[in-house]
Amino acid sequence: MNNAVNYLNDNKDRFLDELFELIRIPSISSIADHKPDMQRMAEALKASLIAAGVDKAVVMPSDGNPVVYAEKMIDPSKPTVLVYGHYDVMPVDPIDLWDSPPFEPEIRDGKIYARGADDDKGQAFMHVKAFEALVAADMLTVNVKFMIEGEEEIGSPNLGKWCTENKEMLKADTILVSDTGMIAQDIPSITTGLRGLSYVEVKVTGPDHDLHSGIFGGAVANPANELAKMIASLTDENNHITIPGFYDDVLIVSDQERAAMAKAPFNLDGYKKALDVDEVFGEKGYSTNERTGIRPSLDVNGIWSGYIGEGAKTVLPSIAQAKISMRLVPHQNNEKISLMVKEHLESIAPPYIKVEVTPLHGGQAYVSPIDMPAYKAAEKAYTQAFDKVPVPTRSGGSIPIISTFEDVLGIKSILMGFGLESDAIHSPNENYPLFNFYKGIETIIYFYKHFDDEMK
């Protein structure tokens, strides 16, 4: 593998420049005005893959944004790795909190600052460059396929159908994904579990138009007040979710596994300092890592109503709205939970308001076995790159399509993430350390050799 790693070291500046060109395309999947950017981004990725050495690369239509597919089949009898990533990114608002333009990548303090620097352009591009290094060094010993989509940030609503339609083309022995994180730069880790997701939007309506809060205040129900009460009632004083039946299907993790999780390195004081909070918060009876790894949660992602401009405007708003996400654990079904939330909110609504709950998207939780060849290969790759055995961890985040891959394609995924908690993904000033970008490429290079060995 030395020749491939040498190729990486000789081409670091070019790799970075090429990543920056991709980041500059504002491929925001949730905003309709950026539809042309999605196509432009897909075409740019196709060109990158062709330059990296694939035998075939195409931009394929789906019922939503296009999917970029590419492959290099060196020998049908050899193992096949299917690389998954996404080229769409989150919106950038609030724009005034960015220290530099979100789509003009800038390096500060050894980090790339830009939307998509980590999630997922930076991490997905590591795979393109690791592949390029292996091809250039004539050291690629397995078949490689790429599937890079443009709708992950909106729940991959069309990729499941696309996978079903292209099941034969996507045949592989494992799916390799870098869209997760690691504990620290000196503590490598492999994500072995992801929480599922249920995401809904709530709309509360009172009077048919905004009213004067003096003339009508106290006589007509205020939708903003009522929505706040309803949301507050969804958790109790122990931060336990109060929706009836919510925990019925929750997988209860054994005391032995919880004890093993507790051995993972975690600095609570450092965690609080990095977030600038005085205390952590969560479900009573569980540690911080358990709250994000093995327990479900409920959070308001956005809430709006009435007048929020400069100065005062004394209105009693007609409408109040909120977006709410539930992170789920194994055995919880996201569609069942979404329906449960909808029915519960409608049932607790007082008669003087109207409530409309719309499920937006979701996905199932996922657990990756640590005895499969891909995990063993990843473990050896991290150990070789970092000189430390990686720690298996469960992530609080969700990648809804991962469980779909298993259901539709019958393939397990290995989650080799290189992001850090400090990378501010989905937030202003998203960043990705140069160390992680380059070390990620190196680790992925090692993965291919070890995977080939493990499959023999």
N, C-alpha and C positions, 0 to 999 in steps of 0.2 A: 504493500500500500504506500510505500514511501514515495514512489514516483507520482502518484495521484496527489498526495499531500504537498509535495514539492510544487506541483502544478498550481494548487490552491495558493500557496505562498507567493508564487511568481505572478499571480494574476489578481491579487487582492484589490488593487485600486480599480481595475476594470470591472470586477464583480460589483463593487460598490457603485460605480457610475451607472452600470446597467440597472441595478436595483432602483436607483434614484429616478431613472427615466420611467419606470413602472409606477413608482409612488406618485409621480407628478400627474398621473391620470386620475381624476376624481371619481372613482368608480363606486359611488354610493348607491347601493341597490334599493334602499327604501325610499328614494326620492325620484319621482318619475322624470324630472327634467334631466337626470343623469343617464337616461337610457342610451343615448349615443356613446357615452363614455364607457358603458359596459361592453359594447361591441368593440370599441377602440382598444380597450384593455385586453379583451380576449385575443384580438389579432396580434397585439404586442407580445403576449405570452406565447402564442404560436410561433412567432418569429424567434423568440428566445430559445424555445425548445429545438427548433430546427438548427439554429446556430450551435446548440449544445451537442448535437449529434444524433437526434432521433431519426429513425428511418421514415416515420410518418407522423404528421401533426395536422390536425383539422380543428376548425371551430364548428361545433355541431349545435344545431338549434335544439331548444327544449321548449316547453310551454311557457317558460319565462326567459331569463337571460341565458346566453349560450354557454355551453360547456366546452372546454378545451381538452381534447384527447390527443395523446401522443404515445408512441411506443417504439421500443427497439427490442426486437426478438432475435437473440443471438443463437438460440438453440431450443426448439420446442420441448426437448427432454429435460431442460434445466428448470430450476425454480423460477417463479415469476413474482415480482413485487409490483403492486399497484399503488402508486403514490397519489394521495388525495390532498388537495388544498383548496383554498378559495381566494378569488381575486377581488371580491367586493369588500367594502369597508363601511364602517359606521359613519353617520353624520358627524359634523364637526362642531355643532353648537354645544355650548355657547362660544362663539368665535372670539369674543373679546378676552377670554381667559387663556388663549394661546399666546406664548411668548414669541412665536415665529409662525409664518403662514403654514397651515397644516399640509398643504400639498407642494410646499417648497422645502424639501428635506434639508436639514441643517445639522451639522455635527457640533455638539457641545459636550465637554467633559467626557469624551470617549463614547458618546451615545448618538444615535440617529434620532432626531426629533421630527416626526411627521405622522400624519394619519396613515395607518397601515404599515408603519415601520416594523412592528412586531406582528400584529394581527391583521392579515395573515400574509401580507406580501413579503415581508422580510423572512418569515419562517418557510413559506412555500418556495421562495426563490433559492433558499439553501439547498433544496433538493435538486433543482435544476443545475446548480453549480457543482454539487457533489457528483451528479451524473456526468456532467461535462468533464470533470477532472478524471473520472474513471475511464471514460471513453478516450480522452486524449492520451492517457497513460497506457491504453490498451490493457486495462485491468478489470473490465466489467465481465463478470462470470455468471450473471443471472439475467433473465429477461426483465425489462422494466417498462411499465405502462404508467402514464400520467392521466389523471382526471382532475381538472381544476375548474371549479364551478364559480358562479357569480351571484349566489343567493343564500349563502350560509348565514349572513347577518339578518336575514328575514325568515330563517327557519328552514331553508332548503325545500320549499314547498313543491318543487317540480323535479327534484333530482331522483327521488324514489322511482317515479314513473320512468324517467330517462334510463335509470339503471335496469329496470325490468325490460325495457325495450332493447337494451344493448347488453344483456346478460352474458351472452356468448363472447362478445368482444372483451368484456371486463374480467374474464376468468383469470384468477391469480391464486397464489398460495397465502398471501398476506396483504393487508392494506397498511401502508406506512403513512403516518400522519404527524405533522408538526404544527399543532394549533393549541398547544397547552404550555405549561411552564415547568420550571424546576425550582427546587428549594432555594438555592443560592449558587453563585458562580463557583464556589468551592464545595458545594454539596449537590452533586448531580442526582436527579431522580427521574423515575419513569412513572407516568400516570397510568394507574391500573383501573381507575373507575371514574366515571363522569355522572353527574346528576342529570336527570331529565328536566324537562321544562314544560310548563303550562303558562301561556301568556294571554291575558284578556284585557279588553278595554271596557270601562264602565262609564255610562252616560246617565246622569241624573237630571231630570227636567222638572221644573216647578211651573211658574207662570209662563205664558207663551211669549213674553218679552221681558227685558230688564226693567226693573221698577225702581222708583225713588225709595232709598232705604229709610228715609225719615217718614214719609207718608205711609209706606207699607210695612216697614220693619216691625216685627213683633206680631203682625197680623197674617202674614203670608210666609209659608215655609221657604227658607233660603236653601237652595240646592247645594251650595258649597258647604254650609254648616252640616247638612244632613249626610252628604258624602263623607265628610270628615268623621262623623260619628260612626257610620257604617264601616269605614276602613279601620277605625280604632277598635271596633268590636271583633275584628278578625283574629286578634291575638289577645291572650290574657296576660296577667301580671308576671307569669313565668315564660313569656314569649312562646307559649304553646298555641298552635293554630286551633281556633275554636270551631271551624267548619265541621259539622257532624259527618263522621265517616272518613275524614281526611287521612287519618293514620291507619285505617283498616288494613291496607296492603303493604305498609312499610316493612321492609326487611329489617329485622332486629339483628344487629351485629353482636356476635358473642363477646363475652368478657375477655376471652383469649385474644381475639382479633383486636379489640380495643386496647388491650395491653401492648400488643405488637405495634399498633399505630402510635402509642404514646412514646415509643422509643425513637421515633423519627425526630431529627433535630428541629427544634422550634424555640425561638427566642421571643417570649411574650413582650418583654420590654421593647425590644427592637421592632416588633410588629406594631406596637402602639405608637412608637416614635415615628416610624415611617408614614403612618396615617395621620399623625398629629391628633390623636385622641387620648384622653386621660384614662379611659377604661374600655374594655371590650364589652360586648353585649350579645345575648343570644339565649337560646333555650336552656332553661335551668337543668343542671345535671350532666352537662356535656362540655367538653373542652372546646377551644376555638377550632382546632383541626377537625374534631368530630362534628361540630356544627356545620362545617362546610363540606365535609366528606361523606358522612353517613346519615345525616338528618335532613329532612326537607325544610324549606324556608318560604316565607312570603314577604315580598317587598313591593312598595309603590315605586314605579320607575319614572312616573311623571304625573303631575296633577295641575289642573288649570281651571280657572273660572273668573268671571267678572272682569273688573278693570285692573290691569297690572302695569299701566303706563306711568309716566312721570306725574307727580302731583296727586291730587285727590279727585276722585269722582265717586260720589256716594250713590252706588247702585246696589240693588238686591238682584243678583244675577239670575237669569232664566235657566242657565245650564251650568253644570259642573261635570268635569270629566277626569278620569284617571286611567293610567295604564298600570297593571299589576302583574307581576310575575311570581310563579311558584316554582321553586327548584325542587325536583323530585328525586327519590332514591329508588333502587331496584324494587320491582314488583308493582310500583305505582304506575298506572296507565294515564298518560297525559290527557287523552280525550275524556276519560272518566272524570278526572280531576277538574277539567275545564267545565264540564257539565255540572259537576257538584258545586263549583264556585258560582256559576250562573244561577242555579236554582236557589242556593243559599242567599245570595244578595237580593234576589227577587222576593224571597220569603220574608226577609227582615225589613224590607222597604215599607215605611209608613204610608198610609193612604193619601197623604197630601203631596207626594212626589211620584214620578214615574221613573223606573229604572230599566235600562237596556244594557245587557252584558253581551259583548261580542268576542268570542275566542279568536285570537289572531294567528298564533302558531304554537308549536310545541314539539316534543320528542321524548323518547324513552331514555331511561338511565342505561348505562353500559358498564360492564365489568370485564376486564381483560385478564385471562389466566396467566399466571407467572411460570407455568411449566410448558408453554408452547414454544416451538423453535424460534419464532420471531422475538419473543421476550428474552430468551436466552442469548440470542444474537445481539439484541439491543443492550443487554446488561454487559456483555463482553466489549461492545463498542464504546460505551461510556467509560468502562474501566480502563480501556486502552487510551482514550482521549484525555480523561481527567485524572488518571491514576488513582481512582477511588471507585468502589463498587456503588452503583446508584441505589437510592432508596426508593422502594415502591410506595407510591402515594395515591390517594384518591382526591380528585379535584372537585371543587365546588361548582365549577362551570359546567356548561352543557354544549355538546356538539350534536344536535338532534339527528343528523344523518348517520352517525356511527352505528347506532342500533339498527337503522334501516339497512345498512350494508349487510349486516349479519342476517337479517330477515330475508332480504331480496337476493343477495349474492351468495349467502352462505359462507362468508369469509370473516374471520376475526381481524381486528385492527390492533396495531401496536402504536402507542401514543408517545412519540419521542419529542417532547416539547422542550424549548430552550428559553422561553420567556421568563421574566421575573415579576414578582408582585409590584415592583416599583416602575414597571413599564407603562402604567397608566393607559392600558388598552380600553377603548370605548370612551376615554376621557380626553379633555384638553391636554396638550403636551405629551401625547403618546410618544414613547421612545423605545429604542432597542439598542443595547450595548454592542459596540463593534466586537468585543470579545465573544459574546454569545453568537453573533452572526457567523464569525469565522470558525469558532469552536464547534458550532452546530454542523457546518459543512464537513469539517474533519471527522466528527463522530459518525455522520451519515455515511461517509466514505468507508469507514471501518465496518459499519453495519452490514454492508453488502457482502463482504468477504465472510464474516461470521455467519450470516444467514445461509450462504451457500454451503458452508461447512456443516451447519446444524441440520440441513435438509438432506445430507448425504446418507 
